[in-house]
Amino acid sequence: MAQVLHINIADTAGCVYCCLRNKVVQLDQEQKENYCQGCGMFAGFADGLGVECLWIDMRPVNNPHVVTEPLKEFTSNQLKQIYKPKP
């Protein structure tokens, strides 16, 4: 599985989906310093528009995957496919 670049653009309230914390967060200085900068998925700050994260995404998304609706992205990430083991 290939890693997907997620470009999380902050919404009008300054929020993004954070995969590390699995929730919608305010992309403020505290988030950047305490979570983003130490995260193994961190890939940059999207030219000041949000945050870029690199992780294996099991969903059928484009690469890069541009996210402009953090709550919708959070909801989408809660749905997990369950695969029946092959005999």
C-alpha positions as a printed NumPy array, in Angstrom:
array([[  0.   ,   0.   ,   0.   ],
       [  1.277,   3.424,  -0.914],
       [  1.238,   6.399,   1.39 ],
       [ -1.176,   9.19 ,   0.501],
       [ -0.385,  12.882,   0.938],
       [ -3.329,  14.479,   2.765],
       [ -3.502,  18.244,   2.303],
       [ -5.778,  19.423,   5.099],
       [ -6.883,  22.978,   4.354],
       [ -8.135,  24.806,   7.454],
       [-11.823,  25.695,   7.357],
       [-13.161,  29.173,   8.114],
       [-12.892,  28.429,  11.863],
       [ -9.226,  27.409,  11.481],
       [ -9.892,  23.709,  12.04 ],
       [ -8.472,  20.616,  10.322],
       [ -8.831,  16.859,  10.7  ],
       [ -5.919,  15.37 ,  12.676],
       [ -5.299,  11.684,  11.947],
       [ -2.923,  11.362,  14.915],
       [ -5.596,  12.506,  17.36 ],
       [ -8.493,  11.217,  15.2  ],
       [-10.519,  14.356,  15.657],
       [-11.122,  17.808,  14.257],
       [ -8.729,  20.263,  15.909],
       [ -7.979,  23.962,  15.888],
       [ -4.781,  24.39 ,  13.86 ],
       [ -3.255,  26.839,  16.319],
       [  0.284,  27.206,  17.656],
       [ -0.346,  24.637,  20.404],
       [ -1.498,  22.011,  17.873],
       [  1.465,  22.72 ,  15.602],
       [  4.051,  22.552,  18.381],
       [  2.616,  19.756,  20.537],
       [  1.295,  17.443,  17.842],
       [  2.204,  18.298,  14.232],
       [  5.933,  18.871,  14.632],
       [  6.466,  15.593,  16.529],
       [  4.141,  13.482,  14.392],
       [  5.589,  10.821,  12.073],
       [  2.87 ,  11.656,   9.529],
       [  3.694,  15.394,   9.414],
       [  4.687,  16.58 ,   5.92 ],
       [  4.432,  20.392,   6.108],
       [  2.088,  23.295,   6.644],
       [  0.429,  23.485,   3.19 ],
       [  1.838,  26.909,   2.338],
       [  0.22 ,  28.372,   5.469],
       [ -3.263,  27.143,   4.495],
       [ -3.373,  24.091,   6.753],
       [ -1.276,  20.981,   7.35 ],
       [  0.02 ,  18.172,   5.158],
       [  0.134,  14.619,   6.455],
       [  1.466,  11.445,   4.852],
       [ -0.099,   8.114,   5.8  ],
       [ -1.468,   4.902,   4.314],
       [ -5.149,   5.474,   3.66 ],
       [ -7.264,   2.396,   2.99 ],
       [-10.043,   4.489,   1.456],
       [-10.194,   5.   ,  -2.316],
       [ -8.9  ,   8.605,  -2.388],
       [ -6.733,  10.585,  -4.788],
       [ -3.065,  11.158,  -4.104],
       [ -2.733,  13.902,  -3.047],
       [ -6.012,  13.943,  -1.147],
       [ -7.152,  17.537,  -0.587],
       [ -9.427,  17.999,   2.43 ],
       [-11.475,  21.186,   2.8  ],
       [-14.206,  19.858,   5.126],
       [-12.589,  18.517,   8.319],
       [-15.788,  17.138,   9.866],
       [-16.616,  15.235,   6.689],
       [-13.052,  13.844,   6.647],
       [-13.343,  12.79 ,  10.3  ],
       [-16.63 ,  10.997,   9.606],
       [-15.204,   9.276,   6.543],
       [-12.262,   7.985,   8.57 ],
       [-14.558,   6.345,  11.128],
       [-15.945,   3.946,   8.529],
       [-13.727,   0.873,   8.364],
       [-13.947,  -1.902,   5.821],
       [-14.035,  -5.39 ,   7.286],
       [-12.623,  -8.029,   4.991],
       [-13.545, -11.669,   5.213],
       [-10.38 , -13.801,   5.495],
       [ -9.645, -15.987,   2.502],
       [ -9.868, -19.722,   3.248]])
